[in-house]
Amino acid sequence: MDRWQAMETLVHVVEAGSFSGAARRLNVGQPYVSKMVAQLEADLGVQLLLRSNRGLTPTESGLAYYQGARRALEAAADADSSARGASAGMGGRLVVSAPVTFARLHVMPLVQRFLDQHPQLKLDVVLDDRNIDLLEEGVDVALRLGALSDSAMTARRIGRSPRAVLATPAYLARHGAPHHPAELIAHQVIIYPRAGSGAACMFQCGEMQEPVTLDGRVRVSAAEGVRAAVLADMGIAVASEWMFAPELASGQVQRLLLDWRLPAMDLWAVFPSGRKASAKARAFAAFVEQLLAD
């Protein structure tokens, strides 16, 4: 068994969440992927993946192996680039796509650090809350929030934010604060139908789950509009804490229903399908990942 091929296969399986998704990324048959993973598990003597009707999830050993394998593959790719004289690999133009509000709050204020690290690099930032076609727009790496709609995309998760029920003190003074998810139905909720922030929510408190379908007079297609509506005391939002980070820090916006949890919001670095991610695209993804970790 080719260990490097096996490592690459496992990385794609974990990131795609299925054998079939990994097979599409690698342009091979699903039986080949299943066999490669089974051989790798037999060789290592540990179970790497949990298989169920809902898909595949890595075991603790599988997650550790995935993280090490991804680092090794990226290091090998960087070594290849260096051997080809690729100091030029960190020069030229890098085209990045990102959601408007996330980039404005969390990326653009600190992106000069990345440029300082790579003085030969020029950066084009395409800000759009829509999931644009990366190949058509010439994008090298996109930052995307929420669940990925296309499992065939080459992507890796680089951050995760809690989602919360949020409102201003002024709104709460007029309308009162909900104490149970079901009480949200009586409130004006600003609906943001993108990135997993739509009207249907599943709240959890311990072992209890509470599904709620939110309603409100205002639906907004961009995060900037959600922020503006909430900060104008128009209603409550169910959103990632990233979206209101400055206001949460200052107290201008408050978290509600603190005993209840919502599924977290994931941030993905997405690379165009059909070609290997460039060193500079991977470096930018790693830079954003480190920003969020810090």
C-alpha positions in Angstrom: 0.0 0.0 0.0 1.2 3.5 -0.9 1.2 5.3 2.5 1.0 8.8 0.9 -1.9 7.8 -1.3 -3.6 6.3 1.8 -3.0 9.5 3.8 -4.4 11.6 1.0 -7.5 9.4 0.7 -8.2 9.5 4.4 -7.9 13.3 4.4 -10.4 13.6 1.6 -12.8 11.1 3.3 -12.8 13.1 6.5 -13.3 16.4 4.8 -16.0 15.1 2.4 -17.7 13.1 5.2 -18.3 10.1 2.9 -16.5 7.6 0.7 -18.5 8.8 -2.3 -17.6 12.4 -1.8 -13.9 11.5 -1.5 -14.1 9.4 -4.6 -15.5 12.4 -6.6 -12.7 14.6 -5.3 -10.0 12.1 -6.2 -11.7 11.1 -9.5 -11.7 7.4 -8.6 -14.3 4.8 -7.8 -15.9 4.5 -4.3 -14.7 0.9 -3.9 -11.1 2.1 -4.3 -11.5 4.6 -1.5 -13.2 2.1 0.9 -10.5 -0.4 0.2 -7.7 2.1 0.8 -9.1 3.2 4.2 -9.7 -0.4 5.3 -6.1 -1.3 4.4 -4.9 1.8 6.3 -6.9 0.8 9.4 -5.6 -2.8 9.2 -2.0 -1.5 8.8 -2.3 0.8 11.7 -4.3 -1.6 13.9 -6.8 1.1 14.9 -10.3 2.1 13.7 -10.1 5.5 12.0 -13.7 6.0 11.0 -17.1 5.4 12.6 -19.6 4.2 9.9 -23.3 4.8 10.3 -26.4 5.5 8.3 -25.8 9.2 8.8 -22.3 9.1 7.2 -18.7 8.9 8.4 -17.1 10.5 11.4 -13.5 10.1 12.5 -12.7 8.4 15.8 -10.3 10.1 18.2 -7.5 8.1 16.6 -8.9 9.0 13.1 -9.0 12.7 13.9 -5.4 12.7 15.2 -4.3 10.8 12.1 -6.2 13.1 9.8 -4.6 16.2 11.4 -1.1 14.8 11.1 -1.7 13.5 7.6 -3.0 16.9 6.4 0.1 18.7 7.9 2.4 16.1 6.3 0.8 16.5 2.9 0.9 20.3 3.0 4.5 20.2 4.1 5.3 17.9 1.2 3.5 20.2 -1.2 5.5 23.2 0.2 8.7 21.2 -0.2 7.9 20.5 -3.8 7.2 24.1 -4.5 10.5 25.1 -2.9 12.4 22.6 -5.0 10.9 24.1 -8.1 12.2 27.5 -7.1 8.8 28.6 -5.8 9.7 31.6 -3.8 7.6 32.8 -6.7 4.8 30.6 -5.3 4.3 33.3 -2.6 4.3 36.2 -5.1 1.9 37.4 -7.7 -1.8 37.8 -7.2 -4.0 36.0 -4.7 -7.8 36.2 -5.2 -9.8 35.6 -2.0 -13.6 35.5 -1.7 -15.3 36.1 1.7 -18.6 37.0 3.2 -18.9 40.8 3.6 -19.5 41.1 7.4 -17.1 38.4 8.4 -14.3 39.9 6.4 -15.0 43.4 7.5 -15.0 42.5 11.2 -12.4 39.7 11.4 -10.1 39.7 8.3 -9.6 43.1 6.8 -8.5 44.8 10.0 -5.6 42.3 10.3 -4.8 41.4 6.7 -1.8 43.7 6.6 0.0 41.2 8.8 -0.4 38.6 6.0 0.9 41.1 3.4 3.9 42.0 5.6 4.8 38.3 5.8 4.7 38.0 2.0 5.9 41.3 0.5 5.8 40.0 -3.1 2.1 39.2 -2.9 -0.8 41.2 -4.3 -4.3 40.5 -2.8 -7.7 40.8 -4.5 -10.6 40.4 -2.0 -14.0 39.6 -3.5 -16.6 40.4 -0.8 -20.0 38.7 -1.4 -22.5 36.9 0.8 -23.4 34.6 -2.1 -21.5 31.5 -2.9 -19.9 32.5 -6.2 -18.4 30.2 -8.7 -14.7 30.0 -7.8 -13.4 28.9 -11.2 -15.5 31.4 -13.1 -14.5 34.3 -10.9 -10.8 33.2 -10.7 -10.9 32.8 -7.0 -7.9 30.9 -5.3 -9.6 30.4 -1.9 -13.0 31.3 -0.5 -14.1 31.6 3.1 -17.6 30.2 3.5 -19.8 30.0 6.5 -22.2 27.3 7.5 -22.9 23.9 5.9 -21.3 23.3 2.5 -23.9 22.6 -0.2 -21.4 20.7 -2.5 -19.6 17.8 -0.9 -17.3 17.5 -4.0 -15.6 20.8 -3.2 -12.1 20.8 -1.8 -12.5 22.3 1.7 -11.3 22.2 5.2 -12.8 23.7 8.4 -10.7 26.5 9.8 -12.9 27.9 12.5 -16.1 27.4 14.5 -18.3 30.0 16.3 -21.1 29.5 18.8 -24.5 30.7 17.5 -26.7 32.6 19.9 -30.0 34.4 20.3 -29.1 38.1 20.4 -30.8 41.5 21.0 -30.2 45.0 22.2 -31.1 46.1 25.7 -33.4 48.7 24.2 -35.4 46.0 22.4 -35.6 43.9 25.5 -36.7 46.8 27.6 -39.7 47.3 25.3 -40.6 43.7 24.6 -39.1 41.6 27.4 -36.7 38.8 27.2 -37.7 35.2 26.1 -36.9 32.6 28.7 -37.6 29.5 26.5 -37.1 29.0 22.8 -40.8 28.6 22.2 -41.3 32.2 23.4 -39.4 33.4 20.4 -42.5 33.0 18.3 -44.0 36.0 20.1 -41.0 38.2 19.2 -39.9 40.0 16.1 -37.0 37.9 14.8 -34.8 39.2 12.0 -34.6 36.3 9.6 -31.3 35.7 7.8 -31.9 32.7 5.4 -28.2 32.2 4.5 -25.4 30.1 6.1 -27.6 28.0 8.4 -29.3 31.0 10.0 -32.8 30.5 8.6 -36.1 30.2 10.2 -35.9 26.6 11.4 -33.7 26.2 14.6 -33.0 23.3 16.9 -32.3 24.3 20.4 -30.7 21.9 23.0 -30.5 22.0 26.8 -28.9 18.9 28.2 -30.8 15.9 26.7 -33.8 18.1 25.7 -34.3 19.3 22.2 -36.7 22.0 21.1 -37.4 22.7 17.4 -38.6 26.2 16.7 -39.6 27.8 13.5 -38.9 31.5 13.8 -41.1 34.3 12.3 -40.7 38.0 11.9 -41.7 40.8 9.6 -38.2 41.4 8.3 -36.1 39.0 6.2 -32.6 40.1 5.1 -30.4 38.6 2.5 -27.1 40.0 3.9 -25.5 39.9 7.3 -24.9 43.7 7.2 -28.7 44.1 7.0 -29.2 41.8 10.0 -26.7 43.8 12.0 -28.3 47.1 11.1 -31.8 45.8 12.0 -30.8 44.4 15.4 -28.7 47.5 16.3 -31.8 49.7 15.4 -33.7 47.8 18.1 -36.0 46.2 15.5 -35.8 42.6 16.8 -33.9 39.5 17.8 -31.4 37.7 15.7 -30.2 34.1 15.8 -26.7 34.4 14.5 -23.1 33.5 15.0 -21.3 35.4 17.7 -18.8 36.4 15.0 -21.5 38.6 13.4 -21.9 40.7 16.5 -18.4 40.3 18.1 -17.8 44.1 18.8 -21.3 44.6 20.2 -21.1 41.6 22.4 -17.8 42.8 23.8 -19.2 46.3 24.5 -22.6 45.2 25.8 -24.5 46.8 23.0 -25.9 43.4 22.2 -26.8 40.7 24.7 -27.0 36.9 24.5 -30.4 35.4 25.5 -31.5 31.9 26.4 -28.1 31.1 27.9 -29.1 27.6 29.1 -29.9 26.6 25.5 -27.4 25.7 22.7 -27.6 25.9 19.0 -25.5 24.1 16.4 -22.2 26.0 15.9 -21.4 28.0 12.8 -18.4 26.6 10.8 -16.0 28.6 8.7 -14.5 26.7 5.7 -11.6 27.4 3.5 -12.8 26.3 0.0 -10.5 25.7 -2.9 -11.5 25.4 -6.6 -12.2 21.8 -7.6 -10.1 20.1 -10.2 -6.8 21.8 -9.3 -4.4 21.6 -6.5 -4.6 24.5 -4.0 -1.7 26.9 -4.4 0.8 27.5 -1.6 -0.4 31.1 -1.2 -4.0 30.0 -1.0 -3.2 27.5 1.7 -1.1 30.1 3.5 -4.0 32.5 3.6 -6.4 29.9 4.9 -3.8 29.0 7.6 -3.5 32.8 8.4 -7.2 33.2 9.0 -7.3 30.0 11.0 -4.6 31.4 13.3 -6.5 34.7 13.6 -9.6 32.9 14.9 -7.5 30.7 17.2 -5.9 33.7 18.7 
